[in-house]
Amino acid sequence: MTGAAEGPCEEWGILLHGYADGELDAANALRFEQHLAGCAGCAAELERLEALRQAIAQDSVRWPASPALRERVTAAIAREVVRPSSLPAVPITAMLSGLLDYVRRWSLVPALAVLAVGLFLVVSRPEPGQTLQDELVASHVRSLLANHLTDVATSDQHTVKPWFNGKIDFSPPVVDLAARGFPLVGGRVDYVGGRVVAALIYRRHGHIINLFVWPSTAASSATTEREGYTLVNWTQAGLNFWIVSDLNTVEIKEFQEDFAEATPK
C-alpha cells in the first residue's frame, strides 16, 4: 500500500513511531521497512521525526532553569506535601527534594522531564480504599496519557502472545478480531490489584479498548461505569477478564462476546 505524499498512512502510525524509537521486533521492523520503500508519506514522516530528535538533542535548544521557575516548582510541591494524603510524607518529600536538585543543576527540558516522571510515579500509586475498578480505570487512562499504550506494538497475535513468556506467570489468550471490527493493537504488562497482569489493546474506530487479564479461580461477572468509562468483567478458563473503554455498552458487549467465542472455554 502506498501512502499519500502529504502525510503518513494512518494504519501504519503505531509501527512508524515504534520503528523511529527502535522498539519493533525484527519481523515488524522488516515489514515496516518494506512498506516504507513504497510510501512517500511514511518516509517523509520518519524523516521529520528523526530531524526533530536531532534538533532537540542540540545544546542550542536547551535553556537553564531560572530561579523563578525553581521557586514556582518548590511552592507547588509544598502545597501538595501539606495537603492531606494517605501516602507517606517522608519518602515523597525526599524524592521530590532530589528532583529539585536536578532542576537546579540541569537544563530546563531534561529537568522537567525527570520531575514529571517522579510526580507521575507518586500520583499513580493506588491509594488505600481504592477499588479494583478505580485501579483499572486509572491504568487505562495512564496508558493513554503516558504514551505507554503498548510494550509490543503489532496486530500479529502470534507475536504478542509469545512476547508475554517470562514476563508474567500465565499465558493470556490473544486473538485478532479485525474481521469483527476490533483490530489488535498490541500488548503490555501492567500492575493492577496488587499483581502483575497482562493488558491486551484493541481498537474500535477511534476508541481504545484495554483488556486486562490475570488468573482467577473465582467466578465473577459485572458491568459497571466509572468516570465515563464502561467496565465489563467475566471469568473464563481459569482467567479473570476486565474490559475498560469509552465505547458504548453495546459495542463493548459485542467485543466481549467475540473475544470469549474465539478463546478457550
C-alpha positions in Angstrom: 0.0 0.0 0.0 1.3 3.5 -0.9 0.6 6.4 1.4 -0.2 9.9 0.3 2.7 12.2 -0.1 1.2 14.8 2.3 1.0 12.5 5.3 1.7 9.1 6.7 -0.6 6.2 6.4 -3.0 6.1 9.4 -2.9 2.3 9.8 0.9 2.3 9.9 1.2 5.1 12.5 1.9 2.8 15.5 4.6 0.8 13.7 6.1 4.1 12.3 6.6 5.5 15.8 7.8 2.1 17.1 10.3 2.0 14.3 11.5 5.5 14.9 12.1 4.7 18.6 13.8 1.4 17.9 11.1 -0.6 19.7 10.0 -3.1 17.0 11.0 -6.7 16.8 12.9 -7.9 13.7 9.8 -9.2 11.9 7.8 -6.0 12.3 10.8 -3.8 11.6 11.3 -5.7 8.3 7.6 -5.4 7.5 7.6 -1.6 8.1 10.8 -1.2 6.0 9.1 -2.9 3.1 6.1 -0.6 3.4 8.5 2.4 3.8 10.1 1.7 0.5 6.9 2.3 -1.4 5.3 5.0 0.8 6.5 8.6 0.4 4.2 9.8 3.2 5.6 7.5 5.8 9.1 8.1 4.6 8.6 11.9 5.0 7.1 11.5 8.5 10.0 9.3 9.6 12.5 11.9 8.3 10.6 14.6 10.1 10.7 12.6 13.4 14.4 12.0 13.0 15.1 15.7 12.3 13.0 16.7 15.3 15.0 14.3 17.6 18.3 15.7 16.3 17.1 19.3 16.8 16.0 18.6 20.4 19.4 16.9 21.2 21.3 20.1 20.3 22.7 22.2 23.1 21.4 25.4 21.5 17.8 24.5 22.2 18.3 24.0 25.9 17.8 26.8 28.5 18.9 26.8 32.1 16.1 26.7 34.6 15.5 30.2 36.1 15.3 30.9 39.8 11.7 32.0 39.3 10.9 28.6 37.8 12.5 26.8 40.8 10.5 28.9 43.2 7.3 28.1 41.4 8.0 24.4 41.4 9.0 24.5 45.1 5.8 26.3 46.0 3.7 23.8 44.0 5.3 20.9 45.7 4.9 22.5 49.1 1.2 22.8 48.5 1.0 19.1 47.7 3.0 18.0 50.7 0.8 19.8 53.2 -2.4 18.6 51.5 -3.9 15.7 53.5 -2.9 12.4 51.9 -2.7 8.7 52.8 0.8 8.4 51.2 3.9 8.6 53.5 5.2 12.1 53.5 8.8 11.5 54.2 9.7 9.3 51.2 7.8 11.5 48.8 9.4 14.7 50.2 12.8 13.1 49.9 12.2 12.1 46.3 10.9 15.5 45.3 13.8 17.2 47.0 16.2 15.1 44.9 14.3 16.0 41.8 14.5 19.7 42.7 18.3 19.3 42.8 18.1 18.2 39.2 16.0 21.3 38.3 18.7 23.4 39.8 21.7 21.7 38.1 20.2 20.5 34.8 18.9 22.4 31.7 15.2 23.0 31.6 14.0 20.3 29.2 15.5 17.2 30.9 14.9 18.6 34.3 11.2 19.0 33.7 11.1 15.5 32.2 12.6 14.0 35.3 10.3 16.0 37.6 7.3 14.9 35.5 8.3 11.2 35.8 8.8 11.5 39.6 5.4 13.2 40.1 3.7 10.6 37.8 5.1 7.8 40.0 3.8 9.4 43.1 0.3 10.1 41.9 -0.1 6.8 40.1 0.3 4.8 43.3 -3.1 3.2 44.3 -4.5 4.8 47.5 -5.9 2.7 50.4 -9.6 2.2 49.8 -9.3 2.5 46.1 -11.5 -0.2 44.4 -10.3 -2.6 41.7 -12.5 -0.8 39.2 -10.8 2.5 40.1 -7.4 1.0 39.6 -8.4 -0.4 36.2 -9.8 2.9 35.0 -6.6 4.6 36.3 -4.4 2.1 34.4 -6.5 2.7 31.3 -6.2 6.4 31.5 -2.4 6.3 32.2 -1.9 4.1 29.2 -3.4 6.9 27.0 -1.7 9.8 28.7 1.7 8.5 29.4 2.4 7.3 25.8 2.7 3.8 27.1 -0.3 2.1 25.4 1.8 -1.0 24.3 5.1 -2.7 25.2 4.8 -4.7 22.0 3.0 -2.9 19.1 1.7 -5.2 16.5 -1.5 -6.7 15.1 0.1 -10.1 14.8 -1.4 -12.3 17.6 1.5 -14.8 17.1 3.9 -12.1 18.0 2.0 -10.7 21.0 1.3 -14.0 22.8 4.9 -15.3 23.0 6.1 -11.8 24.0 4.4 -12.4 27.4 6.5 -15.5 28.0 8.8 -14.9 31.1 7.2 -11.6 31.9 4.1 -13.0 33.6 3.3 -16.3 35.3 0.5 -17.3 33.0 -0.3 -17.4 29.3 -3.1 -14.9 28.2 -5.2 -15.8 25.2 -4.5 -13.4 22.3 -6.8 -13.2 19.2 -7.1 -10.7 16.4 -10.7 -9.6 15.9 -10.1 -7.3 13.0 -12.6 -9.2 10.9 -15.2 -8.3 13.6 -14.2 -4.6 13.7 -11.8 -4.9 16.7 -8.2 -5.0 15.4 -5.5 -6.0 17.8 -3.0 -3.1 18.5 -0.6 -4.9 20.8 0.0 -5.8 24.4 1.8 -4.7 27.6 2.5 -5.7 31.2 0.6 -3.7 33.8 0.1 -3.7 37.6 -3.5 -4.0 38.9 -5.0 -5.3 42.2 -1.6 -6.0 43.8 -0.3 -8.2 41.0 1.3 -8.1 37.5 -1.3 -8.6 34.8 -1.5 -8.8 31.0 -3.1 -6.0 29.1 -4.3 -6.6 25.5 -5.1 -3.5 23.5 -7.7 -3.4 20.8 -9.1 -0.5 18.7 -12.7 0.3 17.6 -12.5 3.2 15.1 -11.0 6.0 17.3 -11.6 4.3 20.6 -9.1 2.2 22.6 -10.1 -1.0 24.4 -7.9 -2.2 27.3 -8.5 -5.8 28.1 -6.8 -6.8 31.5 -6.2 -10.5 32.1 -4.9 -12.4 35.1 -5.6 -15.9 36.7 -8.6 -16.4 38.9 -10.3 -19.4 40.4 -13.4 -17.4 41.5 -16.2 -16.9 39.0 -17.3 -13.3 38.5 -19.4 -11.2 36.2 -20.1 -7.5 36.2 -20.8 -4.4 34.1 -20.1 -1.0 35.7 -19.2 2.6 34.9 -16.5 4.8 36.3 -15.8 8.4 35.3 -17.3 8.0 31.9 -15.7 4.6 31.2 -17.5 1.3 30.9 -16.1 -1.8 32.6 -17.1 -5.4 31.8 -15.9 -8.4 33.8 -16.1 -12.1 33.2 -14.1 -15.3 34.0 -13.3 -18.0 31.6 -10.9 -21.0 31.5 -9.4 -20.0 34.9 -8.7 -16.4 33.9 -10.3 -13.1 35.0 -11.0 -10.6 32.2 -11.8 -6.9 32.6 -12.6 -4.6 29.7 -12.2 -0.8 30.1 -13.1 1.6 27.3 -15.1 4.7 26.5 -17.0 2.7 23.9 -20.8 2.4 24.3 -22.0 -0.6 26.2 -23.5 -2.3 23.2 -20.2 -2.4 21.3 -18.2 -3.4 24.4 -20.6 -6.3 24.9 -20.1 -7.2 21.3 -16.3 -7.2 21.8 -16.7 -9.4 24.9 -18.8 -11.9 23.1 -16.5 -12.1 20.1 -13.4 -12.4 22.3 -14.9 -15.1 24.5 -16.1 -17.1 21.5 -12.6 -17.0 20.0 -10.8 -18.1 23.1 -10.7 -21.5 25.0 -13.7 -22.1 27.3 
